[in-house]
Structures are given as C-alpha cells and as structure tokens.
Amino acid sequence: MRRPPPLSALRAFEAAARLLSFGKAAAELGVTPTAVSHQIRALEDLCGQKLFRRRPRPIALTAAGQELYPSVHEAFDALGAAVDALARTGAARPLRVTTTNAFAHRWLVPRLALWRAERPDLPLEIIGTDAVVDVAKGEADLAIRYMGDPPAGLVSTVLMRDRFWPICTPAFLAAGPPVRAPADLARRTLVHLEWNGWEGHSPTWARWFAAAGVPHRDWQEPDAPGALRFREELHGIEAIIAGQGIAVTSDVLTARELAAGTLVRAFDIALPGYGYHLCHARQTRRERDIGAFSAWLRSVA
C-alpha cells in the first residue's frame, strides 16, 4: 500500500500556495511561519523537487508546485464537504438521551408526546439504564443523572430535585386505622425498598421514622409480618399504585399520580433526595439539539 504524505505538510502547502504567503498561511493554520516553512521543506524533500520560488519576494509556485496544487486543493475541498455533509445529516439522527430506568419509565417517557408535538423534526433515542453511560466518550449525547453533586468533566445543570414522602392511594389510607401521628404508620402495611450505594442517605422507613421523631421501639422493620420488600424501586411504586401499601418514595417519580390525586402523601414529613442533572460533553456537534431538548425538559419540569 502506498504511504500517504504527511497531512500537516499538505495542509501547509495548500494554504501557502493559495495565499502565496508563508505568514498568512501560518496565521490561518494557527502556527508559526517557521513551522509552515519546515512542513513545506519536508514535502519538497518527499517530492524530490522545489515547490516554491522563495526569492525574489513575493513567493511563487514552481512548475512542480503548480502541478501539485490543484490536486491538493481539491482533496481538502472534498474532505471539508464530506465533514459538512455529516454535520448536516447529524441533525436528522436521533438525539441519544440516557437516564435511569426509573426516571425514564415514570417521568420522561409519559411526557414524550409533548416533545414530539413540539419538535417532530428531532427524534430521540432513550437509553434507560442504571449503568453509567460514558457521555464524554460519545456513548450518548445527553445524560439525566440522579446524584448529589454534578459529575466532573461534563457541562451540567440541575433540572430538578426530589424529596421522599410516605405515599399511598387515598383508598388505602382511608381503609385502615387513622393516621394522626407518624408512629401510626408503623401499624399499616409498609412497602420497603432496597437502596444500594446511597452511603447512609437512603430514604428508608428507618430514616423516615427517625426524622419524624418516632422511637425505635415503634418502627416497623423490613422483615416484619405483613410488610412488602422490593429490590427494584419501580416495583415498589407499582405496589403502592395498586393499593398494596405505603412507601417512602420520590415525589418526582410519582408526580403524575400526586397531581391527579390517585396517590397522596400519608404524612407531611419528607426526606431529602438528590438532583437530576442534565449533563453533556464540553465539545459536541449536537449542542444546539441538546440545548433545545434541555430547554423543553425545564419547561415541563
């Protein structure tokens, strides 16, 4: 296979031949005139003949340079056109948005009809996963990450923050013993969720009872008779929507049901949650599309 000449040397030659000035070529390329001169000399050594007449000034192309220039110029024009074509078609590709399974299922997906009505020209690819998708490496265009502090190395803004309340259906709340004090909830069917990686900040019933000032002797443990226990947050939310118990869960993930009245807060004490951070790479060709989708998210949030 024929070894191609150095691209940097061809770029320096093309700019100098087009502008007939090493200085102007250097300014265009963001290098020094000496660097341009060295690159051209390297190309002349490779060709085995001079490409420029350097004296008397101004510089001029030799016969060899005049023969080479059209091909090099057309090649760079073709490369530029190919990149521009990709940039134009990139807008038609789906904007890849990654977020947690719970947020995608409970908040984002139910609202996507509003986005499609507003921007039918910009399709989305939703990547719902609890694994961290590397946005900096281009695995997604935008991430909605649920965490305390913004991630390092990315451009990020906070979309919203949540809080965790004891939530259930109105019918379930009305059917049992009256709830007049926080300790009364321990006598009801509690839905317990497992929280891994929250480092002592998990929104468990134990933390909620402690925040409400309920003595430990009056708490209900996760393995108490009649209690429900789930590893997946989504399953616990489905259980309370079905009227099977009360869970300490996010007001963001249950926002639609709370607004409609199909779920209610069983008691007016909440635990703090985390923030939903909109994150994208510092340099991306999809910045305009990311900005449009982020603005829409903020408008509906």
N, C-alpha and C positions, 0 to 999 in steps of 0.2 A: 504494500500500500504506500502510495506517495505521501511523504511527510509534508504537511502544510507549513507555509512560512508563519512566523510569529504574528499573531493577530495585532499585537500592540504596534509592531513595526509597520504593518499595512495601514493601521489607523493613522499613525503619524504621517506616513507618506500621502495618504488620501487627503488629509487636512492641509498639509503643506502645499501639495500640488493644486488643490482647489483655491487656496488663498494666496499662493505664491509668496508665502512668508512663514519662516520658522517661528517668529514671535507670535503672530496671530494664531497659528496652529497650536502653539503651546497654551495660549490663553483659552482657546476653545476646548482643549483637552484637559485643562487644569494641571499642566505640568510645566516644567521649565523649558526654555528654548534649547538648552544643552541636552535635555533628555530627548527632545524631538530629533536633534541632530544625531545623537547616538543611535536612536532607533532606525533612522534612515540609513546611516552608515552600515548598520548591521544588515539591513535589507539589500544595500548595494553589494556588500560582500557576498551575500547569498546569491544575488543575480550575476555577479561577476562583472558588473559594469556600473558606471555612474548614472544616476537618475536625475540629478540636478546639476546645473552650472551655477556655482556659488559666486563667481566673480566674472565680470563686474556686477555689482548690485544694480537692480534687484535680482533675486534668484530667478532662474528659468529652468524649465524641464529640458533634459536632453532628449534625443530621439528615442532612447530606450524608455525614459520616463513617460514621454508622450504615448508610447505604445502600451505601457502598463496601466496608465491612469484610468482609461475608460472601463477596463475590466474590474479594477478595484472599486471604483466609484459605484458602478452598477451593483457589485456584490454587496456593498454596505447599504445601498438603497433597498435591495431585496431583503436583507436582514431586517432593516427598520420596518419595512412594510409587513413582514411576517409577524413581528412583535406587535405592531399596531393592530393587525387583524385579530391576534389572540386577545389583546386587551378589549377590543370591541365585542368579540363573542363571549368574553368572560362574564359580561353583564347578564347574558342570557342563561348562564349556568346557575343552578340553584345556589343560594347563599346557605352555607353549611353552618348550622347552629347546634351547639352541643349543650346539654344541661342534664340535671339528674333525672332519673326515671320518674320520681315523684313529682317534680315541678313540671316536667313535660306532660305527664298524664293528667294532673289535677288542675294546672293553671294555664300552661301555654297552649296545648292542643285544643281545648274547648274554645279558645279565642281566635284561632287562626282564620276562621271565616271572615272576621273583621279585617284581617290583614289582606286576604285575597280580594276582598271587595275594594280596598283602598289601593293596593298595588298588584294587580293581576299580572303585571309585566315582570315581577321579580319573584320567582318561585323559591321555595325554601326546602332544605333537606334537614330534618330534625334528627339529631343523634342523641337519643335518650340513653344514658348510661351512667352508672355510679363510678365508673373508672374515669381517671383524669385524661382527657384528650389533649394532646400537646398542640395548642394553638400556635405557639411560637414556631413550630416546625411545619405548619401548614396543614395539620390534620383536620382542622375546622377553621372557619372564618371568624366566628364569634362564639364565645362561651358565656353561659349564665351560670356562675359558680356560687354555691352556697357555702359561705365561710365567714369567719370573724373579720380578718384583715384582708385587704386586697392582695392578690398574688403579685409576687415580684417579677419584674421583667416584662410586664404587659401594660398596655393602656387600659385603665379600668375606671368605671363609675358605678355608684351604688344605685340599683334600680329601686329596691325597697328592702325593708327589714320586717321580720315577722316576730310574733310573740306566741307563746304556747298557753292555751287555756284548757280547762276541763270542758269538753264539748260533747254533746249528745243530741238526740232528737227531742223535741218538745214532749212527744208522747211518752218516751222512756222516762223523762224527768218527772212527768206528772203521775206516772203509774205506781211509783214506789213511795217509800217513806219521805216526808217533806225534807227539803234541804234548806235548813236555816243557818247552819254553821259549816265551816269547812270539814269538820270531823264527820258530819253526816254523810259525806260522800263515801267514806270507808265502808258504809253499810250497803252500798249499791254495787252492781256488777261493774268492775273496773277493767278496762282494756289496757294492758301493759305492753309497751313497745320496747324492743331492744335497741340500744344506741351504742354503736361501736365507733371508737375514735373521737369521742367528744371530750375526753380528758377531764372528767369531773363536772362538765357543764351539761350533761344530758338532761333533757326535760322529762324526767321520770316522775311517777307518782310520789316517790320518796322525797324528791326535791320539792315537789309542789306542796306536799303536806308540811314539810319543814318551813317553806316560805310562808305558808298560811298560819304557822304557829301551832300546828296540831302536835301533841305529844307523841313520841314514837310508839308508845303502847297502843295508840288508837289508829296507827297506819294499817293499811292492807298490803300485805306482801304479794309479790307477783305470783307465788305458788299457792295463794290462799284458795280454799274451796270456792268454786264458782267464778273465779277470775279467768279472764282470757288473756293469752300471751301470744304476741306475734313478733317474728323477726323482721318482717317487711312492714314499713310504715304504711304503704298503700293498703295492705290487708287490714290493718287496724282501722284505718279511715273507713274502708268499706263496711267493717263490722259496726261502727257507730252509726253510719248512714242507714244500715239495716235495722237499727234499733236494738242492738245486742248489748250495749253497754256505754260507758263514758270513757273517753281517752283524753289525755293531755296531749293536744296536737296543735299544729300550726294554723294560725288564722289566715295565712296566705293560701295554704293548700285546701282549706275549707271555705274560701271566700265566697264562692258562688252559693253554697248551701246556707251560709250565715246570712248573706244578703237576702236570700229567698225565704228565710225562716224555717227551712227544713232541718237545720241544725241550730242549736242555741248554746250559749255559754251557761254551764251549770252553776258556775260561781264566778264572781268578778275579781279573780286574782290570777295574774299571769306570770309566767317565767319568760325571761328574755331569750330571744332566738339569735339568729345570725343575719347577715346581709346577703342579698342576691346581687352579685357583682357582674356587670357587663364587661367582658374582657376581650381584647383583640391584640394582635401583634402590632408592634410600633410601626412597621413598614408593611403595607398591604395594598394590593391593587383594588381591593373591594372596599376601600374606606368610605366611598360615597354610599354604597349599598348598606354597609354596616351602620353608617350614620342614620340612614332613613329607617332601618328596622329598629334601631335603638330608640329613636325619637318616637316611633309608634308604640314600642313597649312602654315607654314612660307615660305616654298619653292614656293608655288603657290601665296602667297600674295605679 
